[in-house]
Amino acid sequence: MGCVIAVDFVLAYPEMSNSLIAVGPWVNGYTAPSADLEAWRKIYSIAKESGQRAAAEFCINLHTPPSDCREAACMTMHMTCP
């Protein structure tokens, strides 16, 4: 939500800012595809029922990155990759 406020502010008052770097922004007027929302519901459900580690494993498998990226993601989470 903070990103929405920042983007809206910069658009409304460009003279009051030099720049804005939005990382993973959500902006007003954008509606996420239902598949994205469903994936987030599933991640939340897994985290609630089985914990953060299980949700992280689900995310890693959901996006199926190339093997070298998968390994890096697993290492970041201190997990052994499947």
N, C-alpha and C positions, 0 to 999 in steps of 0.2 A: 504494500500500500504506500510506503514512503516514496517509492519511485514514481507512482502516479502523481503524487503531490508535487514532487520536484519537476517532473516533465511539464505538468500543467502550469506551474509557476513560471518556468523559463519561457514557455510559449506565450503566456500572458504578459510577462515583463522582461523581454529580451534585453532591454537596456540595463537591467540590474544584474546581469550575469555575463561572465566572460565565456564560460563553456559549461557543459554538463556531460559527464560520462556515465551513462546508465548501463549497468551490468545486469543482464537478465531482466529487462524492464517489463512492466505491465503498464499499459497506457489506456486512458479512457477511450471508449469507442471500439475496443478490440474484444471480441468474444472468442474464447478458446474453443477449438473443436471439441465435440462431445467425447471423442476418444481420449483427448488429453485430460479432461475432467475425470473421466472414468479411471484412467491410470492413477491419478492423484488420490482418488477415493480408495483404490486398491492398496496403494502404498500406505495410506493412513491406517487402513484396516489391518494390514500386516503389522505395522509398527505397534498399534494398540494391542493386538492379540499376541504377537510373538516377539516384539522388541525391535529396537533400532537396527540391530545387526541383520535380522531377517529382512527388514525393509530395504536396507542397503544392498543385500544380496539380490533381492527382487529387482531393484533399480539397475544393478549391473547387468543382470540377465535380460531385463526388459529392453535395454538399448543395444544389446549385443554389439559392443564395440569390437574392433579388430583385436586379435589376441594380445598384442603388445600394450594396447590401451587398457584392456581388461586387466592385465597383470598389474599395471600401474594403479588402476582404481582399487584393486584388491589390496595392494600394498599400502595404499593410503588409509584404507579402513582396517589395516592390520589383520587381514583375512587371507586364507588360503583359497586360491581360485579353484573353481570346479573344473 
